[in-house]
Amino acid sequence: MAYHSLRYEQELCGGDVNSQEHCIAVKPGLAAKPGFTTEDILWAAGIWSVILTLSPVILFYVLMVA
């Protein structure tokens, strides 16, 4: 088991276990399932709703101050 985790860590870190600069933390099965989850879509919809809601407010403020 220790060999497997060391080998897996070497693959994630680009072969160098001591260097954490290029190391990524990914669950083993996560990279095998491409695509967007429901959480990703809800997060994007929430961000876009905030951007689209605040855009007229910011534009109005800029026009009033200028």
The 8 nearest C-alpha neighbors of each residue, nearest first, counted from 0:
[[1, 3, 2, 4, 5, 6, 7, 8],
 [0, 2, 4, 3, 5, 6, 7, 8],
 [1, 3, 5, 0, 4, 6, 7, 8],
 [2, 4, 6, 0, 1, 5, 7, 8],
 [3, 5, 7, 1, 6, 2, 8, 0],
 [6, 4, 8, 2, 7, 3, 1, 9],
 [5, 7, 9, 3, 8, 4, 2, 10],
 [8, 6, 4, 10, 9, 5, 3, 11],
 [7, 9, 5, 11, 10, 6, 4, 12],
 [10, 8, 14, 6, 12, 16, 7, 11],
 [11, 9, 7, 8, 13, 12, 14, 6],
 [12, 10, 8, 9, 13, 22, 23, 7],
 [13, 11, 22, 9, 10, 14, 21, 15],
 [12, 14, 10, 11, 15, 9, 21, 22],
 [15, 13, 9, 12, 10, 16, 11, 8],
 [16, 14, 17, 18, 13, 12, 9, 19],
 [15, 17, 9, 18, 12, 14, 8, 19],
 [18, 16, 15, 19, 12, 20, 14, 9],
 [17, 19, 20, 16, 15, 21, 12, 22],
 [18, 20, 22, 21, 17, 12, 16, 15],
 [21, 19, 18, 22, 12, 23, 17, 15],
 [22, 20, 19, 12, 23, 13, 18, 11],
 [21, 23, 12, 19, 20, 11, 24, 13],
 [24, 22, 11, 25, 21, 12, 19, 20],
 [23, 25, 22, 26, 11, 12, 8, 27],
 [26, 24, 27, 23, 29, 30, 11, 28],
 [25, 27, 29, 28, 24, 30, 31, 23],
 [26, 28, 29, 25, 30, 31, 7, 24],
 [29, 27, 31, 26, 30, 32, 25, 33],
 [28, 30, 26, 31, 32, 27, 25, 33],
 [29, 31, 32, 28, 33, 27, 25, 26],
 [30, 32, 28, 29, 33, 27, 26, 34],
 [33, 31, 30, 29, 34, 28, 35, 36],
 [34, 32, 31, 30, 35, 29, 36, 28],
 [35, 33, 32, 36, 39, 31, 30, 37],
 [34, 36, 39, 37, 40, 33, 38, 32],
 [35, 37, 39, 38, 40, 34, 41, 33],
 [36, 38, 40, 39, 41, 35, 42, 43],
 [37, 39, 41, 36, 40, 42, 35, 43],
 [40, 38, 42, 36, 37, 41, 35, 43],
 [39, 41, 43, 37, 42, 38, 44, 36],
 [40, 42, 44, 38, 43, 39, 45, 37],
 [41, 43, 45, 39, 40, 44, 38, 46],
 [44, 42, 46, 40, 45, 41, 47, 39],
 [45, 43, 41, 47, 42, 46, 48, 40],
 [46, 44, 42, 48, 43, 47, 41, 49],
 [45, 47, 43, 49, 48, 44, 42, 50],
 [46, 48, 50, 44, 49, 45, 51, 43],
 [47, 49, 45, 51, 50, 46, 52, 44],
 [50, 48, 52, 46, 47, 51, 53, 45],
 [51, 49, 47, 53, 48, 52, 54, 46],
 [50, 52, 48, 54, 49, 53, 47, 55],
 [51, 53, 49, 50, 54, 48, 55, 56],
 [52, 54, 56, 50, 51, 55, 49, 57],
 [53, 55, 57, 51, 56, 52, 50, 58],
 [56, 54, 58, 57, 53, 59, 52, 51],
 [55, 57, 53, 59, 54, 58, 60, 52],
 [56, 58, 60, 54, 59, 55, 61, 53],
 [57, 59, 55, 61, 60, 56, 54, 62],
 [60, 58, 62, 56, 57, 61, 55, 63],
 [61, 59, 57, 63, 58, 62, 64, 56],
 [62, 60, 58, 64, 59, 63, 65, 57],
 [61, 63, 59, 65, 60, 64, 58, 57],
 [64, 62, 60, 61, 65, 59, 58, 57],
 [63, 65, 61, 62, 60, 59, 58, 57],
 [64, 62, 63, 61, 60, 59, 58, 57]]
